[in-house]
């Protein structure tokens, strides 16, 4: 849960929050225009995934402003050239619209993901939820903050006791038709746990985990590094995390491909143990 707090006294956060508020407003206005039937451009990229004018507008805005506050740092963005990334020891990682399909299907669960990568690790994360006018952010060393743009109110995460008798809340994508998801849930239920399924889009599921309404988020279909970096960092700070099917945390900007394999995100170590036990019963999951 999050409780009210004072604004963190940190220069980077102070510089970023008004920028992310503007980016959030740009994306929200694009979404409202799209839902109202206004003129809107949607194209397909080389991998057949959609890219919209909203992706590109927010990308342009954030590249411009990140270059102003951190001119020494390159930006590895889904919508920009990152061919030189192997030489980058420290960089921003950006997805200007995570959940493009949610946006296109008029579901308000899309986000802006921004994270700071140093070496192979994410050291600072930002997830903006434009339709809720909130941002979740924080360093790897601190409990996450939440800021409401509309209320101008700061909150900080506070750990609360977890009941082992409570149902296990499983986060699923709207497109989770792969039978592995049902198998995974079945194995959770076989361990004498009731299960609540919660469908949500994109990195919004990480925000739901921070709010305590998702405990485990399994993923059996591909994502990219900019989809998981920010969420993983925030989860690690609350005692959770994100690991591959062998239990290894994801690392960033280290591999030839930016595509991720499957993963399990979890809210605490009890949920990690439960999820990995379920995976062990699925010989085809690795």
N, C-alpha and C positions, 0 to 999 in steps of 0.2 A: 504494500500500500504506500501511498504518498501522503506526506503531511506538509502543511504550510511551513515555509522557511523564508529567510532573507535571501536576497540576490547574492550569488557567489561572487567573491571579489577576485575575479580572474580576467585578465586582459583579453585573452582569446575568446572567452565566452561573451564578454561585453561587446566585442566587435562583431561576433558572428550572429548573435540573437536578432538584432534589427535587420541584418541581411537575410536571414532565414525567414523572418516574418514577411519581408517583401516578396521573397521567392514563393512562400506559401500563398500569399494573396494573388500573385500572378497565376499560379496553378489553379487556385480556387475559381478565379474569374474565367479561366479557360474552360474549366469543367462546367461551370454554370452556363456559359455560352453554348457549349456542346449539347448539354441536356435540354436547352431551350430550342435547339434546332438551328442554331446559327451556323454560318459557313465555317467548315473545319476540315483541315487537311490531314489525312492519314495515309502513310506510305508503308511499304514492306521493305525491310532490310534484307541483306543477302542471306540471312539465316531464316527468312520467312517470318520473323517476328515483327510486330507492328511498331512504328514510330510515328508520333503525332507532332503537330505544331506546338503542342504544350511541352513535350519533351525538349524540343529544340529551343524554345523560348526560355525555359527555366535554365537549361544548360548554358545558354549564352549569358544570361544574367549572372549566374553563379561563377562561371569562369572569369568574367570581368571583375567581380568583387573579390574573389579569392586572390586574384592577381594583385589587387590593391593592398589587402591586409597581410598576405604572405607571398610576396613576389618571388621569394627564393624557392618556393615549393611548386613542382609540377602537379598537374591534375590528371589522374587516370579516370576518365569519364567514359561511360557506356556510349555516349554520343560524340566522342571526339577522337582524335588521333593519339594513340598511346604506343606507337611503334618503338619508342626509345625507352620504354619502361624498365627494361632490364638494368639500365644504368642508374636508376633512381633508388637511392638509399632511403629516402623519406619522401612521401608524396600524399596528396589527397586522393581519395577514391570516392567517386560520385556516381550516383544513379539519380538523375534529375526527376524521373517519374518511375518509381518502382510500383508495378501493378498497372501497366498500360492496358492490359486486357480488362482489369476491373474498371478503369476509367471509361473504356469504350463501351462496356456493358452497363454503364451508369450505376456502378457500385462505388460507394464513397470510401473504399478501403485502400486507397493508394497513398503512397508516401514519397518523400524525398529522403534519400539516404546519403549521408556524407560521413566519411571516416578518415582519420589520419593514420597512415601506415608508416612505421619506422622499422626497418629491417624486414622481418616477417610477421610482425605483430601489429595489431590495431591498438593504438594508445589513446584515442579520443574518438567519440562517436556522436552522431546527430541523426535522429529520425524525426522528420516533420510529418504531422498528419493534418493536411490542409483543411479537410472538412470538419475537423474538431478544433481547429485553430490552436493546436498544442505542438510542442516540441519536447522530445526526450533527448537528453544529452549528458555527457560526462566523460571523465577520464577513467582509464583503467584502474587508477589508484583510489578513486572515490565512489561512494554510492551515487547512483544516477540522480540527476535533476529532471524536473518537468516544469515547463513554463507555459502558461496560458497567455496567448497573444491577446485574446479578447478581454480577459480579466486583469491582465498585467500582474499575475500572481505567480510566485515561485513556490515549488514543492520539492521535497527530497524524499527519496525512497527510504522506507523504514521496514526492516525485517520483522515479520510477525510469525508466531508459531504455526506450524503446519500440522493438520490433523491427518493421521495415517488412515482414519476411517472415512475420510471424505472421498467422493467419487473422483476418479482420475479424468481430468479434462484434456482431451486430445484435440489439437489444432490441425485442421485439414484445409487444403485449398479447395476452392469451388470446383476445380477440375480434377479432383483426386478420384479418378475412376479406376486406376490401377488396382487389381485385386490384392496386391501386397498390403494396401492400407487396411483392408478388411481383415486380412490374416493377422496383421500386427495387432489390431484392436482385439481380435479374438484371443490372442495369446495373453494380452493384458487381462482380459476377463477371466481367462483360465487360472490366473494367479489370485482369484477371489477379490477382484476389484471391479466395482461398478464403473462404467465409462460414460462420460458426457462428451459428445462430439460437437465441436464448434468450428463451423466453416468460416473462413475469412481469407482475404486476399493478401498477397505480397508480404512485405516486411511488417505490415500491420499486425501480423500474428505475434511478432516479437514484442510489440507494445502491449498486446493483450497478456502476454506472459509477465511483463513488468507489473501489470495491473492485477495479476493473480487470477485471471479467468481462463488461462491455458497453462497446463502443467508440462505437457510433452508435445512437441511439434516434429513429427517424422516426415522425412522427405525422400521419396523413392524416384523422383524424376529430377532432371538437371536444373541447376541454378548457376549463376555466375558470382564471382567474388564480390562484386558491388551489391549483390542481393543479401549477403550474409555478414559482411564485415562489421557493420555498425551494430547489428543486433547481437552478434556474438560477444562483442566487447561489453555491451550493457548487461547481458545475462551473466557474464563472468563476474561482474562486480556484485551481483546480488546472491552469489553462491551457486549459480547455474552454469550453463555453457552450451557449446555446440561442438559435436564431435562426429567424425566419420563412423562407419559401421565397425571399425576396429577400436573405437574409443579414443582416437587421436584428434586433438583440436585442429581446426583448419588453420593454415598459415596463408599469408597473402603476398602477392606479387613475387612469387618464387618459382612458379612452374611455367612451362612453355604455354600451356593453355590457361585461360582465365575461367574455364568451366569447372564447376564443382561436381563431385560425385554426390551420392546420397548422404544424408546426415540425420542426426537426432539432436534436436535442441531441447533443453530441459531446464526446469526452474530451480531445482535443487538436487542434491546428490541422491536422495531417495528416488526421485523420478529418473535420474540417470541409470541407477541400478536396475530399476524396473524395466526401463526401455531396452537396455542392453540384454537383459534376460529374455525379453520377448524376441529380440533379434536372433539370439542364439537358437531359438526354436524355428527360425526361418532360414533353412540352409541356402536358399537362393538370394538372400538379401545382401550378401557381401559383394 
